[in-house]
Amino acid sequence: MKPTHIEHIGIAVTNLEESIAYYENVMGLECYAIEEVADQKVRTAFFRVGDTKIELLESTDPEGPIGKYIEKKGPGIHHLAFAVDRVEDSLKHAEKEGIKLIDQVPRRGAEGLTIGFLHPKSTYGVLTEFCGNE
């Protein structure tokens, strides 16, 4: 298992529209997609910076993962996502190396990607996501 690149950096925000305006007006980036991921109780907005994306995450439910994260830690960088060839294989490899998994099996995420998360208690405080197209 070897990541091909940083797929995206996930940033928890309290107001998607205001955050989009910042990235467009101040940073000069273009929001190319807004999507709701109902099972994760989140709305997302994406920007490209070279081969990497920035994903803004706004909670649609205070009891969802982003709502709880913002309540506990406030807005800011939420996770780092790596592109991998096979998410399932990458999760199994991480678990074999003693990493605690949030997702035992891959699931669908934004942009139709297959995703799986590693627990930050096992990854030196960084919520880590694997992303793939399979």
Secondary structure, 3 states (H helix, E strand, C coil): CCCCEEEEEEEEECCHHHHHHHHHHHCCCCEEEEEEEHHHCEEEEEEEECCEEEEEEEECCCCCHHHHHHHHHCCEEEEEEEECCCHHHHHHHHHHCCCCECCCCCEECHHHCEEEEECCCCCCCCCEEEEECC
